[in-house]
Amino acid sequence: QLVAYEVKRMKAEEGNKQKILRHIKELAEKLYKNENPYPAVTMHKVQKPTEGCHLRLHQKPFPHLDEGTVQWIIDQATAKLQTAPPAVKAEKKCMVPSGPPIAAILERNGNALANSARRLEVVRNCISYVFENKMLEAKKLFPAVLRAMKGRAARHCLTQELHLHVQQNRAVLDHQQFDFVIRMMNCCLQDCTAMDEHGIAAALLPLVTAFCRKLSPGITQFAYSCVQEHV
């Protein structure tokens, strides 16, 4: 509906922050009502007995419940439920016109997409330099890679690229390579949200048990020993 009806309005509001905010508030209210169609039901809380109350003397005996009264209350509630309207609203289906061509919207987002593609290219290049032992080039790109890790696409790209190198049997690294890979993994995990737990973090699990370095004959350090503190 936004795409179909609101594009002209959004274009007209572009320079006016107050109008934009009012529009966002209206949208927020609509979305909230859509998610919470029914008012919150107040719940009756039953208080728990205090600690040590069973040790008190002079306790009143629990009163005898009248079976007839209890049954009458249950019957009243059942009768109310039977006459109550159905809990779920019937969905109103409506046709929404297609609105302006999608190209107009894509033009606006073109710069953002180009930026995203550039960031992914930087991540790929930096990882290639690390594995080709071109450390000077890798160092130049490294700050940009760490900044790119704020985006989920770059984090996903990192896991894919590292996975390719594991498949090529390039998991045993020298000290400098190991340091670079660990710093990228740590930065990636640091920027992960709960949403990434079963995606990015899960994809890193097999990688942190593959990448390693030889500390001395017979002693190998794996990457997980340096990244295991993350939630």
Backbone as numpy.savetxt, mean C-alpha at the origin, in Angstrom:
# Nx Ny Nz CAx CAy CAz Cx Cy Cz
-17.80 9.11 -14.61 -18.63 10.31 -14.61 -17.77 11.57 -14.61
-16.66 11.52 -13.87 -15.74 12.67 -13.86 -15.23 12.96 -15.26
-14.78 11.88 -15.94 -14.22 12.04 -17.29 -15.29 12.55 -18.24
-16.52 12.05 -18.06 -17.59 12.42 -18.99 -18.09 13.84 -18.78
-18.28 14.23 -17.52 -18.99 15.49 -17.26 -18.12 16.63 -16.73
-17.03 16.31 -16.05 -16.35 17.34 -15.26 -15.10 17.93 -15.91
-14.73 17.45 -17.12 -13.46 17.91 -17.72 -13.46 19.42 -17.93
-14.56 19.97 -18.48 -14.63 21.42 -18.72 -14.50 22.18 -17.41
-15.21 21.69 -16.39 -15.17 22.35 -15.08 -13.75 22.33 -14.52
-13.08 21.17 -14.66 -11.72 21.05 -14.13 -10.76 22.00 -14.85
-10.94 22.13 -16.18 -10.09 23.05 -16.95 -10.32 24.49 -16.51
-11.59 24.83 -16.26 -11.93 26.20 -15.85 -11.34 26.53 -14.48
-11.20 25.49 -13.63 -10.74 25.72 -12.26 -9.22 25.73 -12.13
-8.51 25.41 -13.21 -7.06 25.14 -13.10 -6.28 26.21 -12.35
-6.62 27.50 -12.54 -5.85 28.54 -11.88 -6.36 28.93 -10.51
-7.51 28.38 -10.09 -8.15 28.85 -8.85 -8.11 27.77 -7.77
-7.23 27.96 -6.78 -7.03 26.92 -5.75 -8.29 26.69 -4.92
-9.03 27.77 -4.61 -10.22 27.62 -3.76 -11.27 26.76 -4.45
-11.47 27.02 -5.75 -12.45 26.22 -6.51 -12.03 24.76 -6.57
-10.72 24.55 -6.79 -10.21 23.16 -6.85 -10.46 22.45 -5.53
-10.16 23.13 -4.41 -10.35 22.52 -3.09 -11.82 22.20 -2.83
-12.71 23.14 -3.25 -14.14 22.90 -3.05 -14.58 21.67 -3.85
-14.07 21.57 -5.07 -14.38 20.42 -5.94 -13.89 19.11 -5.30
-12.66 19.16 -4.75 -12.09 17.96 -4.10 -12.94 17.56 -2.90
-13.39 18.56 -2.11 -14.24 18.26 -0.94 -15.54 17.58 -1.36
-16.15 18.11 -2.44 -17.40 17.50 -2.94 -17.15 16.05 -3.33
-16.04 15.83 -4.04 -15.70 14.46 -4.45 -15.48 13.56 -3.24
-14.76 14.10 -2.25 -14.46 13.32 -1.04 -15.75 12.90 -0.34
-16.70 13.84 -0.26 -17.98 13.52 0.39 -18.72 12.42 -0.36
-18.72 12.53 -1.71 -19.39 11.49 -2.52 -18.75 10.13 -2.28
-17.40 10.11 -2.30 -16.69 8.83 -2.10 -16.94 8.27 -0.71
-16.99 9.17 0.29 -17.21 8.72 1.67 -18.61 8.12 1.81
-19.61 8.83 1.22 -20.99 8.31 1.31 -21.12 6.98 0.58
-20.37 6.83 -0.51 -20.41 5.59 -1.27 -19.86 4.42 -0.44
-18.81 4.70 0.32 -18.19 3.64 1.14 -18.94 3.41 2.45
-19.61 4.46 2.96 -20.31 4.35 4.26 -21.78 4.78 4.08
-22.56 3.94 3.39 -23.95 4.37 3.10 -24.85 4.40 4.32
-24.50 3.67 5.37 -25.40 3.59 6.54 -24.75 4.28 7.74
-25.54 4.99 8.54 -24.94 5.63 9.73 -24.41 4.58 10.70
-23.41 4.96 11.44 -22.79 4.01 12.38 -23.78 3.60 13.46
-23.81 2.32 13.77 -24.74 1.79 14.79 -24.03 1.84 16.14
-24.70 2.41 17.14 -24.07 2.46 18.47 -24.14 1.08 19.11
-23.01 0.67 19.63 -22.94 -0.66 20.27 -23.02 -0.48 21.78
-23.81 -1.34 22.43 -23.91 -1.28 23.89 -22.74 -2.04 24.48
-21.94 -1.37 25.30 -20.78 -2.03 25.89 -21.16 -2.62 27.25
-20.78 -3.86 27.44 -21.03 -4.51 28.73 -19.74 -4.41 29.53
-19.84 -3.81 30.71 -18.63 -3.63 31.51 -18.14 -4.95 32.07
-16.81 -5.11 32.05 -16.21 -6.33 32.61 -16.13 -6.17 34.12
-16.27 -7.28 34.88 -16.11 -7.18 36.33 -14.67 -6.82 36.67
-14.49 -6.09 37.75 -13.14 -5.66 38.14 -12.35 -6.84 38.69
-11.02 -6.68 38.69 -10.16 -7.75 39.21 -10.42 -7.96 40.71
-10.49 -9.21 41.11 -10.65 -9.53 42.52 -12.06 -9.34 43.04
-13.04 -9.07 42.14 -14.41 -8.84 42.63 -15.02 -10.12 43.23
-14.52 -11.29 42.77 -15.08 -12.55 43.28 -14.66 -12.80 44.74
-13.67 -12.04 45.23 -13.22 -12.23 46.61 -14.04 -11.39 47.60
-14.88 -10.47 47.08 -15.63 -9.58 47.97 -16.70 -10.33 48.75
-16.92 -9.86 49.97 -18.02 -10.43 50.77 -19.29 -9.67 50.45
-20.41 -10.11 50.95 -21.73 -9.47 50.79 -22.10 -9.25 49.31
-21.85 -10.25 48.48 -22.26 -10.12 47.08 -23.74 -10.41 46.95
-24.41 -9.56 46.14 -25.84 -9.81 45.91 -25.98 -11.00 44.99
-26.92 -11.89 45.25 -27.13 -13.01 44.34 -27.72 -12.50 43.01
-27.38 -13.16 41.91 -27.91 -12.75 40.60 -29.42 -13.01 40.58
-30.22 -12.01 40.16 -31.68 -12.20 40.23 -32.17 -13.31 39.29
-33.26 -13.96 39.68 -33.85 -15.01 38.86 -34.55 -14.38 37.66
-34.23 -14.85 36.44 -34.83 -14.27 35.24 -36.19 -14.92 34.97
-37.16 -14.07 34.62 -38.50 -14.58 34.32 -38.53 -15.05 32.87
-38.80 -16.33 32.69 -38.75 -16.93 31.35 -39.72 -16.26 30.39
-40.89 -15.93 30.87 -41.93 -15.31 30.03 -41.48 -13.94 29.51
-40.88 -13.12 30.42 -40.43 -11.77 30.03 -39.32 -11.85 28.98
-38.36 -12.79 29.19 -37.25 -12.96 28.24 -37.79 -13.34 26.86
-38.75 -14.27 26.84 -39.32 -14.73 25.56 -40.06 -13.59 24.85
-40.76 -12.74 25.67 -41.52 -11.61 25.10 -40.56 -10.63 24.42
-39.39 -10.35 25.06 -38.38 -9.44 24.49 -37.84 -10.02 23.17
-37.56 -11.34 23.17 -37.04 -11.99 21.94 -38.07 -11.89 20.82
-39.36 -12.16 21.16 -40.43 -12.10 20.13 -40.56 -10.70 19.55
-40.45 -9.66 20.42 -40.55 -8.27 19.96 -39.44 -7.95 18.94
-38.21 -8.37 19.29 -37.06 -8.09 18.41 -37.21 -8.83 17.08
-37.70 -10.08 17.14 -37.88 -10.87 15.91 -38.91 -10.20 14.99
-40.01 -9.72 15.61 -41.07 -9.06 14.82 -40.52 -7.80 14.14
-39.68 -7.04 14.86 -39.08 -5.83 14.29 -38.21 -6.16 13.09
-37.40 -7.23 13.24 -36.50 -7.63 12.16 -37.26 -8.02 10.90
-38.40 -8.69 11.10 -39.18 -9.15 9.94 -39.78 -8.00 9.15
-40.13 -6.91 9.86 -40.74 -5.77 9.16 -39.68 -4.76 8.68
-38.42 -4.95 9.10 -37.37 -3.99 8.73 -37.08 -4.05 7.23
-36.70 -2.90 6.63 -36.37 -2.92 5.19 -35.07 -3.69 4.96
-34.85 -4.18 3.74 -33.60 -4.93 3.48 -32.38 -4.05 3.74
-31.31 -4.66 4.27 -30.13 -3.90 4.69 -29.34 -3.32 3.51
-29.40 -4.00 2.35 -28.58 -3.56 1.21 -29.44 -2.79 0.21
-28.95 -1.63 -0.18 -29.67 -0.83 -1.18 -29.60 -1.51 -2.54
-30.69 -1.41 -3.28 -30.66 -1.93 -4.64 -29.81 -0.98 -5.48
-28.89 -1.55 -6.26 -28.00 -0.71 -7.06 -28.75 -0.09 -8.22
-28.55 1.22 -8.40 -29.13 1.89 -9.56 -28.09 1.85 -10.67
-28.46 1.22 -11.78 -27.50 1.15 -12.88 -27.80 2.28 -13.84
-26.72 2.93 -14.33 -26.93 4.02 -15.29 -25.84 4.00 -16.34
-26.15 4.51 -17.50 -25.19 4.59 -18.59 -24.43 5.91 -18.47
-23.10 5.85 -18.51 -22.29 7.07 -18.46 -21.65 7.24 -19.84
-21.83 8.41 -20.48 -21.22 8.60 -21.80 -19.69 8.55 -21.71
-19.05 8.24 -22.83 -17.60 8.02 -22.81 -16.81 9.29 -22.56
-17.38 10.48 -22.82 -16.67 11.74 -22.55 -15.61 12.04 -23.60
-14.70 12.97 -23.29 -13.69 13.36 -24.29 -12.71 12.23 -24.57
-12.02 12.28 -25.73 -11.07 11.19 -26.04 -9.95 11.14 -25.00
-9.47 9.94 -24.75 -8.47 9.71 -23.71 -7.15 10.40 -24.04
-6.92 10.69 -25.31 -5.66 11.33 -25.74 -5.46 12.66 -25.03
-6.57 13.39 -24.81 -6.47 14.71 -24.17 -5.92 14.59 -22.76
-6.32 13.53 -22.07 -5.85 13.32 -20.69 -4.39 12.84 -20.71
-4.06 11.97 -21.69 -2.71 11.42 -21.76 -1.66 12.50 -22.05
-2.07 13.53 -22.82 -1.14 14.62 -23.12 -0.65 15.27 -21.83
-1.60 15.46 -20.91 -1.25 16.08 -19.62 -0.26 15.22 -18.86
-0.51 13.89 -18.89 0.33 12.98 -18.10 1.60 12.57 -18.84
1.77 13.06 -20.06 2.91 12.64 -20.88 4.24 12.90 -20.19
4.39 14.10 -19.59 5.65 14.45 -18.92 5.95 13.51 -17.76
4.88 13.20 -16.98 5.06 12.32 -15.82 5.52 10.93 -16.28
4.91 10.44 -17.39 5.28 9.12 -17.90 6.72 9.12 -18.39
7.12 10.22 -19.05 8.49 10.31 -19.55 9.47 10.32 -18.38
9.13 11.08 -17.32 9.99 11.12 -16.13 10.15 9.75 -15.52
9.01 9.02 -15.45 9.02 7.67 -14.85 9.92 6.75 -15.66
9.82 6.83 -17.00 10.65 5.99 -17.87 12.12 6.31 -17.68
12.45 7.62 -17.51 13.84 8.03 -17.31 14.39 7.46 -16.01
13.54 7.50 -14.95 13.98 6.97 -13.64 14.31 5.48 -13.75
13.45 4.73 -14.43 13.67 3.28 -14.57 14.97 3.02 -15.35
15.21 3.86 -16.37 16.42 3.72 -17.18 17.67 3.95 -16.32
17.58 4.95 -15.41 18.70 5.25 -14.50 18.98 4.05 -13.59
17.89 3.44 -13.05 18.04 2.27 -12.16 18.72 1.13 -12.92
18.23 0.86 -14.15 18.80 -0.24 -14.95 20.28 0.02 -15.26
20.60 1.26 -15.66 21.99 1.59 -16.02 22.91 1.44 -14.82
22.46 1.93 -13.66 23.30 1.88 -12.47 23.61 0.42 -12.09
22.59 -0.43 -12.14 22.79 -1.85 -11.79 23.75 -2.50 -12.79
23.60 -2.15 -14.10 24.51 -2.69 -15.12 25.95 -2.28 -14.82
26.15 -0.99 -14.47 27.50 -0.50 -14.16 28.10 -1.24 -12.97
27.27 -1.50 -11.94 27.76 -2.20 -10.75 28.26 -3.59 -11.13
27.48 -4.31 -11.95 27.85 -5.68 -12.29 28.96 -5.74 -13.34
29.14 -4.63 -14.06 30.25 -4.58 -15.03 31.51 -3.99 -14.38
31.43 -3.72 -13.08 32.54 -3.14 -12.31 32.94 -1.74 -12.78
31.99 -1.00 -13.35 32.24 0.41 -13.73 31.79 1.27 -12.56
32.56 1.28 -11.50 32.12 1.86 -10.24 32.02 3.39 -10.27
32.85 4.03 -11.08 32.79 5.49 -11.16 31.46 5.94 -11.75
31.04 5.26 -12.85 29.74 5.59 -13.47 28.58 5.28 -12.51
28.70 4.14 -11.80 27.65 3.73 -10.86 27.50 4.77 -9.75
28.66 5.29 -9.26 28.63 6.30 -8.19 27.90 7.57 -8.62
28.13 7.97 -9.90 27.49 9.18 -10.42 25.96 9.03 -10.42
25.48 7.85 -10.79 24.03 7.63 -10.90 23.38 7.30 -9.56
24.23 6.92 -8.58 23.67 6.35 -7.34 22.68 7.26 -6.60
22.97 8.57 -6.42 22.00 9.43 -5.72 20.63 9.47 -6.43
20.67 9.48 -7.77 19.42 9.50 -8.55 18.65 8.19 -8.35
19.38 7.07 -8.24 18.73 5.76 -8.02 18.04 5.75 -6.66
18.73 6.25 -5.63 18.15 6.26 -4.28 16.90 7.14 -4.24
16.92 8.26 -4.99 15.72 9.12 -5.07 14.59 8.41 -5.78
14.95 7.68 -6.85 13.93 6.97 -7.65 13.22 5.90 -6.83
13.91 5.37 -5.80 13.31 4.29 -4.99 12.04 4.71 -4.26
11.75 6.03 -4.25 10.49 6.50 -3.65 9.29 5.98 -4.45
9.51 5.69 -5.74 8.41 5.23 -6.60 8.34 3.72 -6.65
7.12 3.17 -6.65 6.96 1.71 -6.65 7.51 1.09 -7.94
7.35 1.79 -9.07 7.83 1.25 -10.35 9.34 1.02 -10.31
10.08 1.97 -9.71 11.55 1.83 -9.62 11.93 0.68 -8.68
11.16 0.52 -7.59 11.45 -0.58 -6.65 11.23 -1.93 -7.35
10.16 -1.99 -8.13 9.85 -3.21 -8.87 10.94 -3.49 -9.91
11.40 -2.42 -10.57 12.46 -2.53 -11.58 13.74 -3.09 -10.95
14.07 -2.61 -9.74 15.28 -3.07 -9.03 15.22 -4.58 -8.81
14.06 -5.08 -8.31 13.95 -6.52 -8.04 14.08 -7.33 -9.33
13.48 -6.81 -10.43 13.55 -7.54 -11.71 14.99 -7.62 -12.22
15.69 -6.47 -12.18 17.07 -6.42 -12.69 18.00 -7.33 -11.88
17.86 -7.27 -10.54 18.71 -8.12 -9.69 18.42 -9.60 -9.94
17.14 -9.92 -10.17 16.74 -11.30 -10.45 17.43 -11.81 -11.72
17.53 -10.93 -12.74 18.19 -11.32 -14.00 19.65 -11.67 -13.75
20.31 -10.89 -12.89 21.73 -11.14 -12.61 21.92 -12.44 -11.82
20.97 -12.77 -10.94 21.05 -14.05 -10.21 20.92 -15.21 -11.19
20.00 -15.05 -12.16 19.81 -16.12 -13.16 21.07 -16.33 -14.01
21.85 -15.26 -14.16 23.08 -15.35 -14.96 24.27 -15.81 -14.11
23.99 -16.35 -12.92 25.04 -16.82 -12.00 26.05 -15.72 -11.65
25.51 -14.51 -11.38 26.40 -13.41 -11.00 26.07 -12.96 -9.58
25.82 -13.95 -8.70 25.38 -13.63 -7.34 26.55 -13.44 -6.37
27.73 -13.97 -6.70 28.90 -13.79 -5.81 29.57 -12.48 -6.20
29.58 -11.52 -5.28 30.05 -10.17 -5.59 31.36 -9.85 -4.88
32.09 -8.84 -5.43 33.24 -8.35 -4.66 32.72 -7.35 -3.63
33.60 -6.82 -2.77 33.15 -6.00 -1.64 32.42 -4.74 -2.09
32.92 -4.07 -3.15 32.31 -2.82 -3.60 30.93 -3.08 -4.21
30.85 -4.12 -5.04 29.56 -4.48 -5.64 28.54 -4.83 -4.56
28.99 -5.61 -3.58 28.12 -6.04 -2.48 27.57 -4.82 -1.75
28.45 -3.84 -1.49 28.06 -2.62 -0.78 26.97 -1.86 -1.56
27.17 -1.72 -2.88 26.19 -1.02 -3.73 24.84 -1.73 -3.71
24.87 -3.04 -3.89 23.61 -3.82 -3.95 22.87 -3.73 -2.61
23.62 -3.83 -1.50 23.00 -3.76 -0.16 22.36 -2.40 0.06
23.06 -1.32 -0.34 22.51 0.03 -0.14 21.22 0.22 -0.94
21.19 -0.33 -2.17 19.97 -0.23 -2.99 18.83 -1.02 -2.36
19.14 -2.22 -1.88 18.10 -3.05 -1.24 17.56 -2.38 0.01
18.46 -1.83 0.83 18.03 -1.16 2.06 17.14 0.04 1.76
17.53 0.82 0.76 16.75 2.00 0.38 15.38 1.57 -0.15
15.38 0.51 -0.94 14.13 -0.02 -1.50 13.18 -0.46 -0.38
13.71 -1.22 0.59 12.88 -1.71 1.70 12.44 -0.58 2.62
13.29 0.43 2.75 12.97 1.55 3.63 11.75 2.31 3.10
11.64 2.42 1.77 10.52 3.15 1.17 9.30 2.27 0.91
9.40 0.98 1.26 8.25 0.08 1.05 7.13 0.43 2.03
5.91 0.27 1.54 4.74 0.45 2.41 4.15 -0.93 2.68
3.08 -0.96 3.48 2.41 -2.24 3.76 1.92 -2.88 2.46
1.59 -2.03 1.47 1.07 -2.55 0.19 2.15 -3.33 -0.56
3.43 -3.00 -0.31 4.53 -3.64 -1.03 4.96 -4.96 -0.39
4.39 -5.26 0.78 4.90 -6.40 1.56 4.88 -7.70 0.77
3.78 -7.92 0.04 3.66 -9.19 -0.69 4.12 -9.04 -2.14
4.63 -7.85 -2.50 5.12 -7.63 -3.86 6.62 -7.42 -3.85
7.03 -6.19 -3.54 8.45 -5.84 -3.61 9.26 -6.62 -2.57
8.81 -6.57 -1.30 9.56 -7.23 -0.23 9.63 -8.74 -0.46
8.53 -9.32 -0.93 8.51 -10.76 -1.20 9.46 -11.11 -2.36
9.54 -10.21 -3.36 10.42 -10.45 -4.51 11.90 -10.36 -4.08
12.17 -9.55 -3.04 13.56 -9.41 -2.58 14.02 -10.62 -1.75
13.06 -11.34 -1.15 13.44 -12.46 -0.26 14.39 -13.47 -0.92
14.04 -14.00 -2.12 14.99 -14.96 -2.71 16.32 -14.31 -3.11
16.30 -13.00 -3.40 17.52 -12.31 -3.82 18.50 -12.14 -2.66
17.95 -11.83 -1.46 18.85 -11.60 -0.31 19.49 -12.90 0.19
18.94 -14.04 -0.22 19.58 -15.31 0.15 20.49 -15.81 -0.97
20.54 -15.05 -2.10 21.39 -15.44 -3.23 22.67 -14.61 -3.29
22.52 -13.27 -3.20 23.70 -12.40 -3.31 24.60 -12.56 -2.08
25.90 -12.68 -2.33 26.83 -12.89 -1.21 28.22 -12.40 -1.59
29.10 -12.38 -0.59 30.51 -12.06 -0.85 31.37 -12.99 0.01
32.58 -13.26 -0.46 33.52 -14.11 0.29 34.33 -13.21 1.22
34.21 -13.45 2.53 34.96 -12.66 3.50 36.37 -13.22 3.70
36.45 -14.53 3.69 37.75 -15.21 3.76 37.52 -16.65 3.32
38.55 -17.44 3.10 38.31 -18.82 2.63 37.34 -19.56 3.57
36.26 -20.05 2.98 35.28 -20.82 3.76 34.24 -19.98 4.48
34.36 -18.62 4.45 33.37 -17.77 5.14 32.68 -16.87 4.11
31.36 -17.03 4.00 30.57 -16.27 3.04 29.53 -15.44 3.78
29.37 -14.19 3.38 28.32 -13.34 3.97 27.22 -13.14 2.95
25.98 -13.45 3.35 24.84 -13.27 2.44 24.16 -11.93 2.70
23.46 -11.45 1.68 22.86 -10.10 1.73 21.83 -9.98 2.86
21.13 -11.08 3.21 20.07 -10.95 4.22 20.61 -10.49 5.57
21.89 -10.78 5.83 22.47 -10.37 7.13 22.54 -8.85 7.26
22.45 -8.14 6.12 22.54 -6.65 6.15 21.19 -5.98 5.98
20.14 -6.73 5.64 18.83 -6.07 5.39 17.71 -6.64 6.27
18.09 -7.49 7.23 17.02 -8.20 7.96 16.33 -7.39 9.05
16.78 -6.14 9.28 16.18 -5.33 10.34 14.87 -4.68 9.89
14.57 -4.70 8.59 13.35 -4.02 8.11 12.09 -4.77 8.52
11.06 -4.01 8.81 9.80 -4.63 9.25 9.24 -5.54 8.18
